[in-house]
Amino acid sequence: MKTIHSTLLSPYPHITACFTSRHGGVSIAPYHSANLAFHVGDNPDDVVQNHDLLAAKLGFNRHSLIHMRQIHSDTIVIVDNSFTFDTPPECDALITNCPQIPLMVMSADCTGILIVDPIKNVIAAVHAGRAGALNKILPKTIQKMGEEFGSLAKNLHIVLGPSIHGCCYEINETIASECTAKGYDSALRREDKKVFLDVNTILLEQLKALSIENVEACDHCTSCRCDEYFSYRADQQHTGRIAGVIFLK
């Protein structure tokens, strides 16, 4: 299975972190081929096999991986050894300090985010689409890491994975007004009578407000690069999901 690894997190040998592409799995069209989501209509046996391929490549036990039933919320869950692969929590962020528990965030245009505190050995996986970004799922996750594990924002290393960018994410005026009302007018781009939103601009502004400097943002737009990634918009809503995965060895 084809994976993309972070330059920012590469100095930490006790952490494995990557994002997947749509290549190297067994699913058939329109989920071809490395779909990792069970809820999109793909053959469940193929999805399990894709998970097994990823686990084998990264060196973890698939049954220990925790993914989410993502609901575009600001709900955050602390993960321990009581969680299982077959009972994913309903939330949009996972945090753990437990070794050998991989955390997974899935996406097909939304931004998957991986967070590492190399001082406290705490990790997080966050799902941030437009709704999550406007509801501050990312800064709330950072706050929760501080409350639960003593993480300091200045020590965090944060990677934004492949996502739809402002070149392709067209929105309506109601959503544009909501963005402006919440202080994110800089994330909007107007062209003729159309308006486009760059969610990563919102996320990066939130990180800047927290004085977090160790940030890496993938410059791949999933809609432009739908040959490489699943894209809910470019694939006309019938598609699979890539994933961000992170774990403490």
Protein Blocks (a to p, Z undefined) as FASTA:
>chain_A
ZZdddfklmmpmkbccddddfehiabdcfkbfkbcbfknopafklmmmmmmmmmmmnopa
fklpccdddehiabdcdddfkbcfklccddfbdcdfbehiacddddehiacdddddfklo
paddddddfklmmnommmmmmmmmmmmnopafklpccdddddddfklmccdfklmmmmmm
nopammpccehjbccddfklmmmmmmmmnopabdcddfbdfklmmmmpccfklnnopacd
dddddddZZ
